[in-house]
Amino acid sequence: MSPAQGFSERWNGSRWPLQHLAMPTGANAIVVTTVSRPPAGVGTGAGYVATSHGWLTLAERWNGRNWAIQPAQSPAPG
């Protein structure tokens, strides 16, 4: 079984090439639900990561070349 992988797509003016998302340690799956990209070419994606302990908040930042995981506070257990 291969390790979990996440992908996004980026419009380059003519097509939508795939880009790898950063995968947090222990992630089984990630879901990015919102992406913001200002004109400068950097952006932020937010969503959730599935782990063996449940779903946690995920934030990633696009620097124009790569996605990197950013600190994000998960909701307190209910």
PyMOL Python script that loads the backbone (N, CA, C, O; Angstrom):
from pymol import cmd

cmd.read_pdbstr("""\
ATOM      1  N   MET A   1       0.841  -1.182   0.000  1.00  0.00           N
ATOM      2  CA  MET A   1       0.000   0.000   0.000  1.00  0.00           C
ATOM      3  C   MET A   1       0.884   1.242   0.000  1.00  0.00           C
ATOM      4  O   MET A   1       1.823   1.328   0.791  1.00  0.00           O
ATOM      5  N   SER A   2       0.603   2.193  -0.862  1.00  0.00           N
ATOM      6  CA  SER A   2       1.403   3.417  -0.932  1.00  0.00           C
ATOM      7  C   SER A   2       0.953   4.419   0.132  1.00  0.00           C
ATOM      8  O   SER A   2      -0.188   4.368   0.591  1.00  0.00           O
ATOM      9  N   PRO A   3       1.852   5.335   0.526  1.00  0.00           N
ATOM     10  CA  PRO A   3       1.467   6.338   1.513  1.00  0.00           C
ATOM     11  C   PRO A   3       0.376   7.258   0.971  1.00  0.00           C
ATOM     12  O   PRO A   3       0.211   7.404  -0.240  1.00  0.00           O
ATOM     13  N   ALA A   4      -0.356   7.868   1.879  1.00  0.00           N
ATOM     14  CA  ALA A   4      -1.417   8.799   1.484  1.00  0.00           C
ATOM     15  C   ALA A   4      -0.808   9.969   0.709  1.00  0.00           C
ATOM     16  O   ALA A   4       0.291  10.427   1.019  1.00  0.00           O
ATOM     17  N   GLN A   5      -1.531  10.439  -0.292  1.00  0.00           N
ATOM     18  CA  GLN A   5      -1.080  11.578  -1.070  1.00  0.00           C
ATOM     19  C   GLN A   5      -2.246  12.525  -1.259  1.00  0.00           C
ATOM     20  O   GLN A   5      -3.398  12.103  -1.347  1.00  0.00           O
ATOM     21  N   GLY A   6      -1.941  13.791  -1.319  1.00  0.00           N
ATOM     22  CA  GLY A   6      -2.955  14.797  -1.595  1.00  0.00           C
ATOM     23  C   GLY A   6      -2.573  15.565  -2.846  1.00  0.00           C
ATOM     24  O   GLY A   6      -1.391  15.755  -3.130  1.00  0.00           O
ATOM     25  N   PHE A   7      -3.568  16.001  -3.588  1.00  0.00           N
ATOM     26  CA  PHE A   7      -3.318  16.729  -4.822  1.00  0.00           C
ATOM     27  C   PHE A   7      -4.193  17.967  -4.897  1.00  0.00           C
ATOM     28  O   PHE A   7      -5.290  18.015  -4.342  1.00  0.00           O
ATOM     29  N   SER A   8      -3.684  18.951  -5.589  1.00  0.00           N
ATOM     30  CA  SER A   8      -4.474  20.118  -5.956  1.00  0.00           C
ATOM     31  C   SER A   8      -4.225  20.346  -7.440  1.00  0.00           C
ATOM     32  O   SER A   8      -3.399  19.665  -8.047  1.00  0.00           O
ATOM     33  N   GLU A   9      -4.925  21.286  -8.014  1.00  0.00           N
ATOM     34  CA  GLU A   9      -4.699  21.664  -9.400  1.00  0.00           C
ATOM     35  C   GLU A   9      -4.501  23.170  -9.466  1.00  0.00           C
ATOM     36  O   GLU A   9      -5.060  23.913  -8.659  1.00  0.00           O
ATOM     37  N   ARG A  10      -3.702  23.618 -10.430  1.00  0.00           N
ATOM     38  CA  ARG A  10      -3.435  25.047 -10.582  1.00  0.00           C
ATOM     39  C   ARG A  10      -3.559  25.414 -12.053  1.00  0.00           C
ATOM     40  O   ARG A  10      -2.928  24.794 -12.909  1.00  0.00           O
ATOM     41  N   TRP A  11      -4.371  26.422 -12.347  1.00  0.00           N
ATOM     42  CA  TRP A  11      -4.546  26.882 -13.718  1.00  0.00           C
ATOM     43  C   TRP A  11      -3.293  27.641 -14.139  1.00  0.00           C
ATOM     44  O   TRP A  11      -2.913  28.610 -13.482  1.00  0.00           O
ATOM     45  N   ASN A  12      -2.645  27.219 -15.222  1.00  0.00           N
ATOM     46  CA  ASN A  12      -1.419  27.877 -15.686  1.00  0.00           C
ATOM     47  C   ASN A  12      -1.642  28.708 -16.949  1.00  0.00           C
ATOM     48  O   ASN A  12      -0.682  29.126 -17.596  1.00  0.00           O
ATOM     49  N   GLY A  13      -2.882  28.942 -17.293  1.00  0.00           N
ATOM     50  CA  GLY A  13      -3.213  29.716 -18.484  1.00  0.00           C
ATOM     51  C   GLY A  13      -3.683  28.861 -19.640  1.00  0.00           C
ATOM     52  O   GLY A  13      -4.325  29.360 -20.565  1.00  0.00           O
ATOM     53  N   SER A  14      -3.366  27.560 -19.596  1.00  0.00           N
ATOM     54  CA  SER A  14      -3.812  26.680 -20.676  1.00  0.00           C
ATOM     55  C   SER A  14      -4.282  25.308 -20.190  1.00  0.00           C
ATOM     56  O   SER A  14      -4.995  24.613 -20.915  1.00  0.00           O
ATOM     57  N   ARG A  15      -3.897  24.910 -18.981  1.00  0.00           N
ATOM     58  CA  ARG A  15      -4.336  23.613 -18.464  1.00  0.00           C
ATOM     59  C   ARG A  15      -4.277  23.604 -16.942  1.00  0.00           C
ATOM     60  O   ARG A  15      -3.812  24.562 -16.324  1.00  0.00           O
ATOM     61  N   TRP A  16      -4.757  22.504 -16.338  1.00  0.00           N
ATOM     62  CA  TRP A  16      -4.808  22.335 -14.882  1.00  0.00           C
ATOM     63  C   TRP A  16      -3.848  21.221 -14.451  1.00  0.00           C
ATOM     64  O   TRP A  16      -4.303  20.098 -14.232  1.00  0.00           O
ATOM     65  N   PRO A  17      -2.550  21.476 -14.321  1.00  0.00           N
ATOM     66  CA  PRO A  17      -1.644  20.416 -13.876  1.00  0.00           C
ATOM     67  C   PRO A  17      -1.839  20.082 -12.399  1.00  0.00           C
ATOM     68  O   PRO A  17      -2.182  20.950 -11.596  1.00  0.00           O
ATOM     69  N   LEU A  18      -1.615  18.804 -12.047  1.00  0.00           N
ATOM     70  CA  LEU A  18      -1.707  18.374 -10.650  1.00  0.00           C
ATOM     71  C   LEU A  18      -0.490  18.849  -9.873  1.00  0.00           C
ATOM     72  O   LEU A  18       0.615  18.931 -10.408  1.00  0.00           O
ATOM     73  N   GLN A  19      -0.713  19.161  -8.600  1.00  0.00           N
ATOM     74  CA  GLN A  19       0.355  19.535  -7.679  1.00  0.00           C
ATOM     75  C   GLN A  19       0.170  18.735  -6.405  1.00  0.00           C
ATOM     76  O   GLN A  19      -0.958  18.520  -5.962  1.00  0.00           O
ATOM     77  N   HIS A  20       1.258  18.298  -5.819  1.00  0.00           N
ATOM     78  CA  HIS A  20       1.189  17.540  -4.575  1.00  0.00           C
ATOM     79  C   HIS A  20       0.961  18.469  -3.393  1.00  0.00           C
ATOM     80  O   HIS A  20       1.626  19.497  -3.264  1.00  0.00           O
ATOM     81  N   LEU A  21       0.013  18.101  -2.528  1.00  0.00           N
ATOM     82  CA  LEU A  21      -0.182  18.804  -1.260  1.00  0.00           C
ATOM     83  C   LEU A  21       0.749  18.186  -0.229  1.00  0.00           C
ATOM     84  O   LEU A  21       1.101  17.011  -0.329  1.00  0.00           O
ATOM     85  N   ALA A  22       1.143  18.968   0.754  1.00  0.00           N
ATOM     86  CA  ALA A  22       1.932  18.442   1.861  1.00  0.00           C
ATOM     87  C   ALA A  22       1.028  17.554   2.711  1.00  0.00           C
ATOM     88  O   ALA A  22      -0.106  17.927   3.010  1.00  0.00           O
ATOM     89  N   MET A  23       1.526  16.380   3.100  1.00  0.00           N
ATOM     90  CA  MET A  23       0.738  15.452   3.913  1.00  0.00           C
ATOM     91  C   MET A  23       1.270  15.454   5.341  1.00  0.00           C
ATOM     92  O   MET A  23       2.445  15.157   5.559  1.00  0.00           O
ATOM     93  N   PRO A  24       0.427  15.782   6.315  1.00  0.00           N
ATOM     94  CA  PRO A  24       0.866  15.745   7.709  1.00  0.00           C
ATOM     95  C   PRO A  24       1.238  14.322   8.127  1.00  0.00           C
ATOM     96  O   PRO A  24       0.666  13.355   7.623  1.00  0.00           O
ATOM     97  N   THR A  25       2.180  14.197   9.031  1.00  0.00           N
ATOM     98  CA  THR A  25       2.551  12.894   9.570  1.00  0.00           C
ATOM     99  C   THR A  25       1.325  12.233  10.184  1.00  0.00           C
ATOM    100  O   THR A  25       0.582  12.875  10.928  1.00  0.00           O
ATOM    101  N   GLY A  26       1.107  10.968   9.883  1.00  0.00           N
ATOM    102  CA  GLY A  26      -0.017  10.224  10.434  1.00  0.00           C
ATOM    103  C   GLY A  26      -1.326  10.423   9.695  1.00  0.00           C
ATOM    104  O   GLY A  26      -2.357   9.908  10.128  1.00  0.00           O
ATOM    105  N   ALA A  27      -1.313  11.162   8.584  1.00  0.00           N
ATOM    106  CA  ALA A  27      -2.546  11.413   7.831  1.00  0.00           C
ATOM    107  C   ALA A  27      -2.963  10.180   7.046  1.00  0.00           C
ATOM    108  O   ALA A  27      -2.133   9.509   6.433  1.00  0.00           O
ATOM    109  N   ASN A  28      -4.260   9.890   7.070  1.00  0.00           N
ATOM    110  CA  ASN A  28      -4.839   8.844   6.228  1.00  0.00           C
ATOM    111  C   ASN A  28      -5.456   9.452   4.975  1.00  0.00           C
ATOM    112  O   ASN A  28      -5.479   8.822   3.918  1.00  0.00           O
ATOM    113  N   ALA A  29      -5.953  10.670   5.099  1.00  0.00           N
ATOM    114  CA  ALA A  29      -6.570  11.381   3.978  1.00  0.00           C
ATOM    115  C   ALA A  29      -6.637  12.858   4.330  1.00  0.00           C
ATOM    116  O   ALA A  29      -6.635  13.226   5.505  1.00  0.00           O
ATOM    117  N   ILE A  30      -6.697  13.701   3.305  1.00  0.00           N
ATOM    118  CA  ILE A  30      -6.914  15.124   3.537  1.00  0.00           C
ATOM    119  C   ILE A  30      -8.023  15.601   2.614  1.00  0.00           C
ATOM    120  O   ILE A  30      -8.219  15.075   1.519  1.00  0.00           O
ATOM    121  N   VAL A  31      -8.740  16.610   3.086  1.00  0.00           N
ATOM    122  CA  VAL A  31      -9.802  17.239   2.312  1.00  0.00           C
ATOM    123  C   VAL A  31      -9.574  18.744   2.409  1.00  0.00           C
ATOM    124  O   VAL A  31      -9.647  19.320   3.494  1.00  0.00           O
ATOM    125  N   VAL A  32      -9.301  19.373   1.279  1.00  0.00           N
ATOM    126  CA  VAL A  32      -9.153  20.832   1.242  1.00  0.00           C
ATOM    127  C   VAL A  32     -10.466  21.386   0.730  1.00  0.00           C
ATOM    128  O   VAL A  32     -10.883  21.078  -0.387  1.00  0.00           O
ATOM    129  N   THR A  33     -11.126  22.209   1.547  1.00  0.00           N
ATOM    130  CA  THR A  33     -12.458  22.704   1.210  1.00  0.00           C
ATOM    131  C   THR A  33     -12.457  24.149   0.725  1.00  0.00           C
ATOM    132  O   THR A  33     -13.408  24.576   0.072  1.00  0.00           O
ATOM    133  N   THR A  34     -11.411  24.907   1.031  1.00  0.00           N
ATOM    134  CA  THR A  34     -11.362  26.321   0.677  1.00  0.00           C
ATOM    135  C   THR A  34      -9.951  26.701   0.266  1.00  0.00           C
ATOM    136  O   THR A  34      -8.985  26.311   0.922  1.00  0.00           O
ATOM    137  N   VAL A  35      -9.825  27.458  -0.814  1.00  0.00           N
ATOM    138  CA  VAL A  35      -8.516  27.954  -1.238  1.00  0.00           C
ATOM    139  C   VAL A  35      -8.653  29.430  -1.555  1.00  0.00           C
ATOM    140  O   VAL A  35      -9.593  29.852  -2.228  1.00  0.00           O
ATOM    141  N   SER A  36      -7.697  30.213  -1.058  1.00  0.00           N
ATOM    142  CA  SER A  36      -7.650  31.648  -1.324  1.00  0.00           C
ATOM    143  C   SER A  36      -6.321  31.949  -1.999  1.00  0.00           C
ATOM    144  O   SER A  36      -5.272  31.509  -1.530  1.00  0.00           O
ATOM    145  N   ARG A  37      -6.359  32.698  -3.099  1.00  0.00           N
ATOM    146  CA  ARG A  37      -5.117  33.057  -3.759  1.00  0.00           C
ATOM    147  C   ARG A  37      -5.166  34.498  -4.224  1.00  0.00           C
ATOM    148  O   ARG A  37      -5.827  34.821  -5.211  1.00  0.00           O
ATOM    149  N   PRO A  38      -4.463  35.364  -3.508  1.00  0.00           N
ATOM    150  CA  PRO A  38      -4.386  36.749  -3.970  1.00  0.00           C
ATOM    151  C   PRO A  38      -3.532  36.852  -5.234  1.00  0.00           C
ATOM    152  O   PRO A  38      -2.854  35.887  -5.587  1.00  0.00           O
ATOM    153  N   PRO A  39      -3.545  37.981  -5.918  1.00  0.00           N
ATOM    154  CA  PRO A  39      -2.815  38.127  -7.179  1.00  0.00           C
ATOM    155  C   PRO A  39      -1.309  37.874  -7.092  1.00  0.00           C
ATOM    156  O   PRO A  39      -0.691  37.594  -8.119  1.00  0.00           O
ATOM    157  N   ALA A  40      -0.705  37.960  -5.934  1.00  0.00           N
ATOM    158  CA  ALA A  40       0.749  37.806  -5.811  1.00  0.00           C
ATOM    159  C   ALA A  40       1.225  36.371  -6.062  1.00  0.00           C
ATOM    160  O   ALA A  40       2.433  36.147  -6.141  1.00  0.00           O
ATOM    161  N   GLY A  41       0.323  35.396  -6.191  1.00  0.00           N
ATOM    162  CA  GLY A  41       0.725  34.028  -6.480  1.00  0.00           C
ATOM    163  C   GLY A  41       0.885  33.145  -5.260  1.00  0.00           C
ATOM    164  O   GLY A  41       1.155  31.952  -5.395  1.00  0.00           O
ATOM    165  N   VAL A  42       0.724  33.704  -4.073  1.00  0.00           N
ATOM    166  CA  VAL A  42       0.734  32.887  -2.864  1.00  0.00           C
ATOM    167  C   VAL A  42      -0.702  32.635  -2.464  1.00  0.00           C
ATOM    168  O   VAL A  42      -1.594  33.365  -2.896  1.00  0.00           O
ATOM    169  N   GLY A  43      -0.949  31.633  -1.658  1.00  0.00           N
ATOM    170  CA  GLY A  43      -2.320  31.353  -1.265  1.00  0.00           C
ATOM    171  C   GLY A  43      -2.372  30.438  -0.070  1.00  0.00           C
ATOM    172  O   GLY A  43      -1.351  29.930   0.393  1.00  0.00           O
ATOM    173  N   THR A  44      -3.585  30.235   0.425  1.00  0.00           N
ATOM    174  CA  THR A  44      -3.810  29.371   1.572  1.00  0.00           C
ATOM    175  C   THR A  44      -4.965  28.439   1.268  1.00  0.00           C
ATOM    176  O   THR A  44      -5.977  28.846   0.697  1.00  0.00           O
ATOM    177  N   GLY A  45      -4.803  27.184   1.657  1.00  0.00           N
ATOM    178  CA  GLY A  45      -5.870  26.197   1.554  1.00  0.00           C
ATOM    179  C   GLY A  45      -6.222  25.725   2.952  1.00  0.00           C
ATOM    180  O   GLY A  45      -5.342  25.594   3.803  1.00  0.00           O
ATOM    181  N   ALA A  46      -7.478  25.474   3.194  1.00  0.00           N
ATOM    182  CA  ALA A  46      -7.917  25.004   4.507  1.00  0.00           C
ATOM    183  C   ALA A  46      -8.873  23.841   4.328  1.00  0.00           C
ATOM    184  O   ALA A  46      -9.605  23.766   3.342  1.00  0.00           O
ATOM    185  N   GLY A  47      -8.858  22.936   5.292  1.00  0.00           N
ATOM    186  CA  GLY A  47      -9.736  21.786   5.250  1.00  0.00           C
ATOM    187  C   GLY A  47      -9.519  20.905   6.460  1.00  0.00           C
ATOM    188  O   GLY A  47      -9.385  21.394   7.582  1.00  0.00           O
ATOM    189  N   TYR A  48      -9.483  19.593   6.225  1.00  0.00           N
ATOM    190  CA  TYR A  48      -9.398  18.634   7.321  1.00  0.00           C
ATOM    191  C   TYR A  48      -8.442  17.512   6.954  1.00  0.00           C
ATOM    192  O   TYR A  48      -8.239  17.216   5.777  1.00  0.00           O
ATOM    193  N   VAL A  49      -7.859  16.892   7.970  1.00  0.00           N
ATOM    194  CA  VAL A  49      -7.003  15.737   7.793  1.00  0.00           C
ATOM    195  C   VAL A  49      -7.556  14.599   8.649  1.00  0.00           C
ATOM    196  O   VAL A  49      -7.870  14.796   9.823  1.00  0.00           O
ATOM    197  N   ALA A  50      -7.673  13.415   8.060  1.00  0.00           N
ATOM    198  CA  ALA A  50      -8.147  12.237   8.791  1.00  0.00           C
ATOM    199  C   ALA A  50      -6.935  11.519   9.377  1.00  0.00           C
ATOM    200  O   ALA A  50      -5.979  11.215   8.664  1.00  0.00           O
ATOM    201  N   THR A  51      -6.985  11.254  10.674  1.00  0.00           N
ATOM    202  CA  THR A  51      -5.933  10.499  11.356  1.00  0.00           C
ATOM    203  C   THR A  51      -6.593   9.356  12.117  1.00  0.00           C
ATOM    204  O   THR A  51      -7.819   9.247  12.144  1.00  0.00           O
ATOM    205  N   SER A  52      -5.792   8.520  12.723  1.00  0.00           N
ATOM    206  CA  SER A  52      -6.345   7.436  13.530  1.00  0.00           C
ATOM    207  C   SER A  52      -7.047   7.969  14.772  1.00  0.00           C
ATOM    208  O   SER A  52      -7.771   7.228  15.437  1.00  0.00           O
ATOM    209  N   HIS A  53      -6.844   9.247  15.094  1.00  0.00           N
ATOM    210  CA  HIS A  53      -7.481   9.889  16.255  1.00  0.00           C
ATOM    211  C   HIS A  53      -8.704  10.725  15.867  1.00  0.00           C
ATOM    212  O   HIS A  53      -9.309  11.368  16.725  1.00  0.00           O
ATOM    213  N   GLY A  54      -9.070  10.720  14.595  1.00  0.00           N
ATOM    214  CA  GLY A  54     -10.215  11.496  14.129  1.00  0.00           C
ATOM    215  C   GLY A  54      -9.793  12.573  13.140  1.00  0.00           C
ATOM    216  O   GLY A  54      -8.666  12.580  12.646  1.00  0.00           O
ATOM    217  N   TRP A  55     -10.715  13.476  12.863  1.00  0.00           N
ATOM    218  CA  TRP A  55     -10.479  14.566  11.904  1.00  0.00           C
ATOM    219  C   TRP A  55      -9.891  15.770  12.616  1.00  0.00           C
ATOM    220  O   TRP A  55     -10.365  16.153  13.685  1.00  0.00           O
ATOM    221  N   LEU A  56      -8.855  16.372  12.029  1.00  0.00           N
ATOM    222  CA  LEU A  56      -8.208  17.569  12.562  1.00  0.00           C
ATOM    223  C   LEU A  56      -8.218  18.657  11.495  1.00  0.00           C
ATOM    224  O   LEU A  56      -8.317  18.363  10.304  1.00  0.00           O
ATOM    225  N   THR A  57      -8.116  19.902  11.919  1.00  0.00           N
ATOM    226  CA  THR A  57      -8.076  21.030  10.995  1.00  0.00           C
ATOM    227  C   THR A  57      -6.758  21.021  10.225  1.00  0.00           C
ATOM    228  O   THR A  57      -5.710  20.699  10.785  1.00  0.00           O
ATOM    229  N   LEU A  58      -6.813  21.374   8.944  1.00  0.00           N
ATOM    230  CA  LEU A  58      -5.632  21.440   8.092  1.00  0.00           C
ATOM    231  C   LEU A  58      -5.554  22.820   7.447  1.00  0.00           C
ATOM    232  O   LEU A  58      -6.556  23.339   6.955  1.00  0.00           O
ATOM    233  N   ALA A  59      -4.364  23.412   7.449  1.00  0.00           N
ATOM    234  CA  ALA A  59      -4.101  24.648   6.705  1.00  0.00           C
ATOM    235  C   ALA A  59      -2.783  24.461   5.971  1.00  0.00           C
ATOM    236  O   ALA A  59      -1.806  23.974   6.539  1.00  0.00           O
ATOM    237  N   GLU A  60      -2.767  24.855   4.697  1.00  0.00           N
ATOM    238  CA  GLU A  60      -1.549  24.780   3.902  1.00  0.00           C
ATOM    239  C   GLU A  60      -1.377  26.093   3.160  1.00  0.00           C
ATOM    240  O   GLU A  60      -2.352  26.761   2.816  1.00  0.00           O
ATOM    241  N   ARG A  61      -0.116  26.458   2.916  1.00  0.00           N
ATOM    242  CA  ARG A  61       0.199  27.709   2.223  1.00  0.00           C
ATOM    243  C   ARG A  61       0.954  27.393   0.940  1.00  0.00           C
ATOM    244  O   ARG A  61       1.914  26.623   0.939  1.00  0.00           O
ATOM    245  N   TRP A  62       0.503  28.002  -0.150  1.00  0.00           N
ATOM    246  CA  TRP A  62       1.159  27.875  -1.450  1.00  0.00           C
ATOM    247  C   TRP A  62       2.106  29.057  -1.607  1.00  0.00           C
ATOM    248  O   TRP A  62       1.684  30.208  -1.492  1.00  0.00           O
ATOM    249  N   ASN A  63       3.391  28.782  -1.870  1.00  0.00           N
ATOM    250  CA  ASN A  63       4.381  29.856  -1.986  1.00  0.00           C
ATOM    251  C   ASN A  63       4.731  30.186  -3.432  1.00  0.00           C
ATOM    252  O   ASN A  63       5.692  30.911  -3.686  1.00  0.00           O
ATOM    253  N   GLY A  64       3.971  29.668  -4.369  1.00  0.00           N
ATOM    254  CA  GLY A  64       4.258  29.868  -5.779  1.00  0.00           C
ATOM    255  C   GLY A  64       4.931  28.661  -6.412  1.00  0.00           C
ATOM    256  O   GLY A  64       5.008  28.555  -7.636  1.00  0.00           O
ATOM    257  N   ARG A  65       5.426  27.739  -5.563  1.00  0.00           N
ATOM    258  CA  ARG A  65       6.090  26.525  -6.055  1.00  0.00           C
ATOM    259  C   ARG A  65       5.621  25.266  -5.344  1.00  0.00           C
ATOM    260  O   ARG A  65       5.484  24.216  -5.972  1.00  0.00           O
ATOM    261  N   ASN A  66       5.367  25.358  -4.013  1.00  0.00           N
ATOM    262  CA  ASN A  66       5.035  24.183  -3.212  1.00  0.00           C
ATOM    263  C   ASN A  66       3.986  24.516  -2.152  1.00  0.00           C
ATOM    264  O   ASN A  66       3.820  25.671  -1.762  1.00  0.00           O
ATOM    265  N   TRP A  67       3.279  23.472  -1.694  1.00  0.00           N
ATOM    266  CA  TRP A  67       2.380  23.584  -0.552  1.00  0.00           C
ATOM    267  C   TRP A  67       3.153  23.222   0.710  1.00  0.00           C
ATOM    268  O   TRP A  67       3.952  22.285   0.701  1.00  0.00           O
ATOM    269  N   ALA A  68       2.922  23.958   1.796  1.00  0.00           N
ATOM    270  CA  ALA A  68       3.562  23.670   3.087  1.00  0.00           C
ATOM    271  C   ALA A  68       2.499  23.733   4.181  1.00  0.00           C
ATOM    272  O   ALA A  68       1.644  24.619   4.174  1.00  0.00           O
ATOM    273  N   ILE A  69       2.555  22.806   5.102  1.00  0.00           N
ATOM    274  CA  ILE A  69       1.599  22.762   6.209  1.00  0.00           C
ATOM    275  C   ILE A  69       1.811  23.961   7.126  1.00  0.00           C
ATOM    276  O   ILE A  69       2.944  24.323   7.440  1.00  0.00           O
ATOM    277  N   GLN A  70       0.707  24.571   7.552  1.00  0.00           N
ATOM    278  CA  GLN A  70       0.737  25.722   8.453  1.00  0.00           C
ATOM    279  C   GLN A  70       0.073  25.348   9.760  1.00  0.00           C
ATOM    280  O   GLN A  70      -0.811  24.491   9.773  1.00  0.00           O
ATOM    281  N   PRO A  71       0.472  25.964  10.861  1.00  0.00           N
ATOM    282  CA  PRO A  71      -0.195  25.671  12.146  1.00  0.00           C
ATOM    283  C   PRO A  71      -1.685  26.016  12.053  1.00  0.00           C
ATOM    284  O   PRO A  71      -2.063  27.057  11.515  1.00  0.00           O
ATOM    285  N   ALA A  72      -2.510  25.132  12.581  1.00  0.00           N
ATOM    286  CA  ALA A  72      -3.959  25.347  12.599  1.00  0.00           C
ATOM    287  C   ALA A  72      -4.512  24.706  13.867  1.00  0.00           C
ATOM    288  O   ALA A  72      -4.160  23.578  14.214  1.00  0.00           O
ATOM    289  N   GLN A  73      -5.367  25.429  14.537  1.00  0.00           N
ATOM    290  CA  GLN A  73      -5.968  24.913  15.757  1.00  0.00           C
ATOM    291  C   GLN A  73      -7.220  24.114  15.431  1.00  0.00           C
ATOM    292  O   GLN A  73      -8.127  24.613  14.765  1.00  0.00           O
ATOM    293  N   SER A  74      -7.266  22.883  15.897  1.00  0.00           N
ATOM    294  CA  SER A  74      -8.467  22.059  15.709  1.00  0.00           C
ATOM    295  C   SER A  74      -9.468  22.371  16.813  1.00  0.00           C
ATOM    296  O   SER A  74      -9.072  22.744  17.918  1.00  0.00           O
ATOM    297  N   PRO A  75     -10.758  22.224  16.528  1.00  0.00           N
ATOM    298  CA  PRO A  75     -11.761  22.447  17.565  1.00  0.00           C
ATOM    299  C   PRO A  75     -11.519  21.516  18.754  1.00  0.00           C
ATOM    300  O   PRO A  75     -11.017  20.405  18.589  1.00  0.00           O
ATOM    301  N   ALA A  76     -11.876  21.973  19.935  1.00  0.00           N
ATOM    302  CA  ALA A  76     -11.757  21.145  21.128  1.00  0.00           C
ATOM    303  C   ALA A  76     -12.689  19.947  21.011  1.00  0.00           C
ATOM    304  O   ALA A  76     -13.778  20.071  20.450  1.00  0.00           O
ATOM    305  N   PRO A  77     -12.286  18.787  21.529  1.00  0.00           N
ATOM    306  CA  PRO A  77     -13.178  17.620  21.491  1.00  0.00           C
ATOM    307  C   PRO A  77     -14.510  17.912  22.150  1.00  0.00           C
ATOM    308  O   PRO A  77     -14.566  18.578  23.184  1.00  0.00           O
ATOM    309  N   GLY A  78     -15.570  17.420  21.560  1.00  0.00           N
ATOM    310  CA  GLY A  78     -16.912  17.681  22.058  1.00  0.00           C
ATOM    311  C   GLY A  78     -17.300  16.720  23.079  1.00  0.00           C
ATOM    312  O   GLY A  78     -18.409  16.795  23.609  1.00  0.00           O
TER     313      GLY A  78
END
""", "prot")
cmd.dss("prot")
cmd.show_as("cartoon", "prot")
cmd.util.cbc("prot")
cmd.orient("prot")
